[in-house]
Amino acid sequence: MTCPPWLRAAAIASLFTATSSLPLIGHADTAHEAAAEELLRLIQLDRGLAPMATRMRRSTLEQIRAQDVAVGEEPVAAPFLDRIGVLIEETLSWERLRSDFIEIYTQTFTREELVTLNNFFRSSVGGKYLANVSSLNQQATEVVRRHALATAPEVRAITDEMRAALDGN
């Protein structure tokens, strides 16, 4: 059975269109991922993981020591605690988490949005924001804490009223 020339031409054109766009799709994904990785580098997420891992290692080991290691057992426990510490730091390393963060950012932002963010963070205003974001977050936390504490007397008064009402039942 022979195929009409117009059908063969349409099939070849469709196949060409489908296969010729494959490298572009791969390139788009690579460009999207590259834009996400640049953003992560600009916001210094890679640098922020090490201190976080150190804090988690310290708090985890302190909890394990307090709960599982009796006085005098420290020499026996030390190599195990060291292994746990290394495991935590390896698990929370940039090398281990990099692809997960890239995936999160590429699913959240389009390539164009990532490029826009990168341009912003490379600007003087974006750089200033990055230089001050930690301090801004600390100040915001303090504002929330201060306002929450200011309500403590009112919360206490309402709680006292509630207890009185409950005691009256």
PyMOL commands that set and color helices and strands:
alter all, ss='L'
color gray80, all
select helices_A, chain A and resi 5-20+22-42+45-68+74-91+94-108+111-122+124-150+152-168
alter helices_A, ss='H'
color red, helices_A
deselect
rebuild
show_as cartoon
